[in-house]
Amino acid sequence: ERGDAVLRDWLARNPSDTGAKMLLASNALQAGHNDDAVAQFEKMMPTDDPVILNNLAWLYMQRGDDRALELARRAYDNAPGNAEIADTLGWILLANGKNREAVSILAESARSLPDNATVQYHLGIAHLESGSTALAKKALKRAIDLGGFPEFDQAREALDTL
């Protein structure tokens, strides 16, 4: 909180410091202060910065905001090789019922991040939603074996249904 106060004070005197704005927004996101994170990221719009677009897309998805998919696509287009951004886009595509495209994007992300349990979980759920139970089982098992991710219980539950 003290660090954020220092950043806010700095930004009051240096409103064009994009790095400080990004740090303040990222701090809010990591602290789970999503409303503040949204407000901070929105202050940096419009932008083509894929990290800002990606983070705001994720936050919008959590809110059920229809702008999530558009921002995720823009982030992906601006950083097509970034596996974390691909994961965000894939997960948002899945939430929007675009299962086939979600599987393709999430598989790309999982190939780049084979040891990221959340990415493996997202791929597993995408395969499950698409009816590919064998592939879903493989990805979900991989996620559980990697462990240590927020959706662990959901992954175990999904795997138990297969």
Rosetta silent file (secondary structure, phi, psi, omega in degrees, C-alpha in Angstrom):
SEQUENCE: ERGDAVLRDWLARNPSDTGAKMLLASNALQAGHNDDAVAQFEKMMPTDDPVILNNLAWLYMQRGDDRALELARRAYDNAPGNAEIADTLGWILLANGKNREAVSILAESARSLPDNATVQYHLGIAHLESGSTALAKKALKRAIDLGGFPEFDQAREALDTL
SCORE:     score description
SCORE:     0.000 S_00000001
   1 L     0.000  -39.756  178.753    0.000    0.000    0.000 S_00000001
   2 H   -63.909  -41.171  178.412    2.848    2.379    0.797 S_00000001
   3 H   -62.155  -41.133  178.450    4.423    1.635   -2.575 S_00000001
   4 H   -65.112  -37.411  178.050    1.147    2.334   -4.342 S_00000001
   5 H   -63.566  -40.510  177.942    0.822    5.630   -2.461 S_00000001
   6 H   -63.700  -43.718  179.224    4.299    6.606   -3.629 S_00000001
   7 H   -62.557  -44.036 -179.642    3.390    5.661   -7.212 S_00000001
   8 H   -63.188  -40.645  177.563    0.135    7.635   -7.088 S_00000001
   9 H   -63.196  -45.891  178.030    1.994   10.656   -5.730 S_00000001
  10 H   -58.020  -46.156 -178.010    4.628   10.311   -8.450 S_00000001
  11 H   -67.207  -28.472  176.012    1.942   10.025  -11.149 S_00000001
  12 H   -62.737  -32.520  179.651    0.195   13.143   -9.849 S_00000001
  13 H   -94.376  -21.084 -176.690    3.401   15.024  -10.687 S_00000001
  14 L  -133.825   67.521 -171.847    4.398   12.920  -13.728 S_00000001
  15 L   -65.790  -11.976 -179.651    1.158   11.871  -15.439 S_00000001
  16 L   -97.498    6.510 -178.636    2.851   10.667  -18.629 S_00000001
  17 L   -77.882   93.810 -176.898    5.069    8.062  -16.910 S_00000001
  18 H   -63.963  -37.046  179.127    3.759    4.894  -18.552 S_00000001
  19 H   -61.590  -42.901  178.469    6.080    2.638  -16.579 S_00000001
  20 H   -66.874  -38.580  177.393    4.716    3.912  -13.274 S_00000001
  21 H   -61.759  -43.639 -179.519    1.150    3.529  -14.563 S_00000001
  22 H   -64.580  -41.735  179.336    1.883   -0.066  -15.585 S_00000001
  23 H   -63.415  -43.289  179.201    3.447   -0.842  -12.211 S_00000001
  24 H   -62.989  -44.821  178.753    0.462    0.593  -10.340 S_00000001
  25 H   -64.425  -43.362 -179.800   -1.998   -1.385  -12.482 S_00000001
  26 H   -65.450  -38.989  176.540    0.036   -4.597  -12.152 S_00000001
  27 H   -60.808  -44.020  179.141    0.263   -4.178   -8.378 S_00000001
  28 H   -62.776  -41.666  179.236   -3.519   -3.843   -8.171 S_00000001
  29 H   -62.754  -47.273 -179.197   -3.969   -6.944  -10.339 S_00000001
  30 H   -65.518  -31.519 -179.897   -1.581   -9.033   -8.240 S_00000001
  31 L   -81.085   -4.491 -179.542   -3.221   -7.869   -5.032 S_00000001
  32 L    79.329   15.663  176.459   -6.625   -8.952   -6.322 S_00000001
  33 L   -90.305   71.545 -170.286   -7.935   -5.376   -6.408 S_00000001
  34 H   -62.755  -38.459  179.385   -9.575   -5.979   -9.764 S_00000001
  35 H   -62.736  -42.765  177.739  -11.706   -2.829   -9.872 S_00000001
  36 H   -66.661  -40.174  178.859   -8.638   -0.686   -9.257 S_00000001
  37 H   -60.825  -45.092  178.012   -6.639   -2.721  -11.795 S_00000001
  38 H   -58.648  -48.216 -178.853   -9.337   -2.177  -14.432 S_00000001
  39 H   -58.648  -42.281 -178.629   -9.381    1.549  -13.698 S_00000001
  40 H   -69.073  -43.897  178.940   -5.596    1.764  -13.959 S_00000001
  41 H   -65.822  -38.189  179.895   -5.365   -0.273  -17.183 S_00000001
  42 H   -64.047  -29.387  177.255   -8.230    1.707  -18.730 S_00000001
  43 L   -64.891  -19.745 -178.796   -6.273    4.921  -18.093 S_00000001
  44 L   -94.758    4.776 -179.992   -3.649    3.566  -20.508 S_00000001
  45 L   -90.919  154.569   -7.261   -6.140    3.064  -23.333 S_00000001
  46 L   -76.175  152.602  179.836   -6.153    3.234  -26.247 S_00000001
  47 L  -154.023  160.807  171.377   -2.959    1.296  -26.711 S_00000001
  48 L  -109.382    8.100  179.166   -1.411   -1.448  -28.783 S_00000001
  49 L   -67.038  116.156 -174.744    0.668   -2.700  -25.836 S_00000001
  50 H   -64.317  -30.460  179.931   -0.130   -6.427  -25.747 S_00000001
  51 H   -68.873  -44.340  178.053    0.442   -6.761  -21.991 S_00000001
  52 H   -63.299  -46.634  179.460   -2.014   -3.992  -21.181 S_00000001
  53 H   -60.533  -44.020 -179.075   -4.545   -5.372  -23.664 S_00000001
  54 H   -63.042  -48.516 -178.076   -4.104   -8.906  -22.325 S_00000001
  55 H   -64.721  -40.367  178.524   -4.468   -7.942  -18.670 S_00000001
  56 H   -68.737  -37.434  176.452   -7.511   -5.795  -19.334 S_00000001
  57 H   -60.356  -44.301  179.788   -9.056   -8.568  -21.464 S_00000001
  58 H   -60.922  -45.767  179.975   -8.590  -11.023  -18.567 S_00000001
  59 H   -64.780  -40.919  177.211  -10.184   -8.631  -16.109 S_00000001
  60 H   -62.945  -40.597  178.968  -13.068   -7.936  -18.483 S_00000001
  61 H   -59.468  -43.269 -179.351  -13.630  -11.675  -18.930 S_00000001
  62 H   -63.030  -27.944  178.810  -13.886  -12.105  -15.172 S_00000001
  63 H   -87.196  -11.248 -175.096  -16.543   -9.382  -15.121 S_00000001
  64 L    78.893   23.080 -178.435  -18.446  -10.847  -18.073 S_00000001
  65 L   -81.976  127.101 -177.438  -17.665   -7.743  -20.136 S_00000001
  66 L   -62.555  -16.810  179.865  -18.118   -8.314  -23.878 S_00000001
  67 H   -73.029  -10.395 -176.458  -15.006   -6.252  -24.645 S_00000001
  68 H   -57.995  -48.151 -175.463  -12.788   -9.086  -23.383 S_00000001
  69 H   -64.051  -43.926  179.823  -12.661  -11.006  -26.651 S_00000001
  70 H   -60.723  -45.089 -179.703  -11.830   -7.972  -28.793 S_00000001
  71 H   -67.062  -39.012  178.643   -8.983   -6.923  -26.485 S_00000001
  72 H   -63.197  -41.261  177.304   -7.631  -10.478  -26.252 S_00000001
  73 H   -63.732  -42.176  178.470   -7.558  -10.742  -30.048 S_00000001
  74 H   -62.968  -42.222  178.248   -5.757   -7.404  -30.312 S_00000001
  75 H   -60.902  -45.791 -179.661   -3.202   -8.504  -27.715 S_00000001
  76 H   -63.223  -43.187  179.286   -2.633  -11.777  -29.581 S_00000001
  77 H   -63.227  -32.111 -179.436   -2.307   -9.991  -32.934 S_00000001
  78 H   -84.576  -13.940  179.078    0.301   -7.659  -31.415 S_00000001
  79 L  -148.047   65.299 -172.742    2.264  -10.508  -29.809 S_00000001
  80 L   -63.133  -20.814  179.871    1.440  -13.710  -31.707 S_00000001
  81 L   -92.850    1.007 -176.599    4.336  -15.671  -30.224 S_00000001
  82 L   -85.645  112.357 -174.615    3.487  -14.898  -26.600 S_00000001
  83 H   -67.802  -33.263  178.025    2.145  -18.091  -25.014 S_00000001
  84 H   -66.636  -40.090  178.149    0.590  -16.334  -21.988 S_00000001
  85 H   -68.623  -37.662  175.719   -1.371  -14.036  -24.282 S_00000001
  86 H   -61.959  -39.447  177.892   -2.395  -17.042  -26.377 S_00000001
  87 H   -61.470  -45.881  178.856   -3.654  -18.705  -23.199 S_00000001
  88 H   -59.657  -48.396  179.644   -5.776  -15.672  -22.338 S_00000001
  89 H   -59.930  -46.632 -179.411   -7.241  -15.525  -25.835 S_00000001
  90 H   -59.905  -42.710 -178.664   -7.947  -19.257  -25.868 S_00000001
  91 H   -66.584  -38.932  178.402   -9.657  -19.183  -22.483 S_00000001
  92 H   -70.199  -39.050  175.379  -11.808  -16.214  -23.507 S_00000001
  93 H   -58.468  -44.571  179.323  -12.669  -17.907  -26.808 S_00000001
  94 H   -61.496  -42.448  178.909  -13.807  -20.961  -24.862 S_00000001
  95 H   -63.724  -22.454  179.463  -15.933  -18.788  -22.568 S_00000001
  96 L   -98.814   13.307  175.556  -17.548  -17.373  -25.712 S_00000001
  97 L    76.153   14.136  179.117  -18.407  -20.807  -27.122 S_00000001
  98 L   -97.697   65.502 -170.472  -15.719  -20.754  -29.819 S_00000001
  99 H   -60.925  -46.225 -176.187  -14.433  -24.193  -28.846 S_00000001
 100 H   -61.614  -47.345  179.104  -12.604  -25.176  -32.039 S_00000001
 101 H   -66.080  -37.315  178.854  -10.618  -21.932  -32.191 S_00000001
 102 H   -61.136  -45.407  179.914  -10.002  -22.107  -28.427 S_00000001
 103 H   -60.138  -43.981 -178.707   -8.494  -25.593  -28.705 S_00000001
 104 H   -61.898  -47.573 -178.621   -6.187  -24.488  -31.495 S_00000001
 105 H   -68.474  -42.468 -179.286   -4.918  -21.414  -29.627 S_00000001
 106 H   -68.272  -34.188  176.399   -4.640  -23.224  -26.275 S_00000001
 107 H   -64.174  -39.314  175.739   -2.744  -26.122  -27.877 S_00000001
 108 H   -60.599  -45.422  179.673   -0.268  -23.572  -29.248 S_00000001
 109 H   -64.133  -43.633 -178.504    0.118  -22.087  -25.773 S_00000001
 110 H   -65.063  -33.920  176.042    0.507  -25.516  -24.145 S_00000001
 111 H   -64.801  -37.840 -179.725    3.254  -26.480  -26.596 S_00000001
 112 H   -78.195  -28.430 -177.507    5.175  -23.356  -25.623 S_00000001
 113 L  -125.625   64.497 -174.999    4.464  -23.721  -21.891 S_00000001
 114 L   -65.377  -18.544 -178.982    4.418  -27.475  -21.232 S_00000001
 115 L  -105.412   15.381  176.830    5.138  -27.003  -17.527 S_00000001
 116 L   -97.629  108.535 -174.566    2.452  -24.378  -16.880 S_00000001
 117 H   -62.904  -38.806  179.966   -0.334  -26.165  -15.024 S_00000001
 118 H   -64.024  -42.016  178.106   -2.951  -23.477  -15.653 S_00000001
 119 H   -62.763  -43.211  178.166   -2.347  -23.583  -19.399 S_00000001
 120 H   -62.956  -40.146  176.555   -2.612  -27.387  -19.346 S_00000001
 121 H   -61.286  -47.551  179.239   -5.849  -27.098  -17.349 S_00000001
 122 H   -58.548  -43.666  178.195   -7.281  -24.600  -19.849 S_00000001
 123 H   -63.025  -42.561  179.282   -6.377  -26.923  -22.730 S_00000001
 124 H   -60.533  -44.167  179.166   -7.943  -29.872  -20.915 S_00000001
 125 H   -66.453  -38.111  177.553  -11.204  -28.028  -20.355 S_00000001
 126 H   -62.597  -43.656  176.704  -11.232  -26.878  -23.991 S_00000001
 127 H   -63.719  -40.942  178.787  -10.808  -30.477  -25.152 S_00000001
 128 H   -60.685  -47.230  179.481  -13.522  -31.563  -22.730 S_00000001
 129 H   -64.553  -25.633 -179.561  -15.918  -28.887  -24.033 S_00000001
 130 H   -90.478   -3.981  178.256  -15.098  -29.985  -27.583 S_00000001
 131 L    88.231    8.505  179.243  -15.823  -33.643  -26.862 S_00000001
 132 L   -94.231   78.335 -171.634  -12.227  -34.880  -27.111 S_00000001
 133 H   -65.876  -37.216 -179.970  -12.221  -36.815  -23.852 S_00000001
 134 H   -64.210  -43.388  178.372   -8.920  -38.646  -24.380 S_00000001
 135 H   -69.269  -35.718  176.941   -7.086  -35.375  -25.058 S_00000001
 136 H   -62.321  -46.062 -179.414   -8.921  -33.698  -22.168 S_00000001
 137 H   -60.023  -43.654 -179.514   -7.851  -36.479  -19.829 S_00000001
 138 H   -62.099  -47.453 -178.361   -4.223  -36.193  -20.939 S_00000001
 139 H   -68.565  -40.813  179.775   -4.068  -32.406  -20.451 S_00000001
 140 H   -66.430  -40.127  177.284   -5.933  -32.460  -17.136 S_00000001
 141 H   -62.846  -41.295  178.385   -3.694  -35.228  -15.805 S_00000001
 142 H   -60.692  -44.648  179.595   -0.651  -33.217  -16.878 S_00000001
 143 H   -60.293  -46.606 -178.645   -2.007  -30.133  -15.044 S_00000001
 144 H   -65.294  -40.218  178.172   -2.654  -32.107  -11.863 S_00000001
 145 H   -62.889  -34.671  177.564    0.762  -33.753  -12.020 S_00000001
 146 H   -72.370  -36.245  176.428    2.358  -30.307  -12.287 S_00000001
 147 L    62.060 -178.446  173.975    0.249  -29.074   -9.358 S_00000001
 148 L    63.420   44.762  177.699    0.376  -25.731   -7.615 S_00000001
 149 L  -137.354  154.980 -172.037   -2.203  -23.776   -9.610 S_00000001
 150 L   -60.458  -29.287 -175.618   -5.419  -22.007   -8.602 S_00000001
 151 L   -94.654   20.681 -175.448   -7.750  -24.298  -10.559 S_00000001
 152 H   -54.545  -48.527 -178.277   -6.350  -27.528   -9.087 S_00000001
 153 H   -63.389  -39.485  177.743   -9.642  -28.603   -7.494 S_00000001
 154 H   -66.027  -36.843  178.340  -11.587  -27.873  -10.682 S_00000001
 155 H   -65.090  -45.088  179.072   -9.046  -29.874  -12.695 S_00000001
 156 H   -61.144  -44.115 -179.344   -9.341  -32.842  -10.332 S_00000001
 157 H   -62.675  -44.329  179.394  -13.146  -32.625  -10.489 S_00000001
 158 H   -64.437  -41.915  179.377  -13.126  -32.467  -14.311 S_00000001
 159 H   -64.186  -37.998  179.597  -10.725  -35.397  -14.523 S_00000001
 160 H   -64.766  -22.909  179.064  -12.905  -37.439  -12.168 S_00000001
 161 L   -79.929  -14.524 -176.419  -15.834  -37.033  -14.592 S_00000001
 162 L   -89.796    0.000    0.000  -13.868  -38.671  -17.415 S_00000001
